[in-house]
Amino acid sequence: MSVLQQALRRAQDERDRGRGIEPAPRLTPAPMPARPARRATDTERKERPTQLLALALAASIFAGVVAVWHTQPQLRELPPHKIDMSALKLDRTLDLNRKPPEK
């Protein structure tokens, strides 16, 4: 049991005693046996190169995407367009039967 769990249980017991409630006895769990050190199995040894190959593949795909990004200017952000304010007109009348202007 961790030190934090023990401290929380003691605090809960003290809080219960302060309220006039006798805390119930707690069962302590049996300590877990220590795991013996083990050697890597054959399957674990075979997985290591595949993990490295996957990492190399991901890095090469990223490098290819970055190279294409820098060679294609149309993929970059376009500059903002300037709007000529003199060409805009404000029509202050409301005509529901008006036809839209021809383009």
Order of alpha helices (4+ residues) and beta strands (2+ residues): alpha-alpha
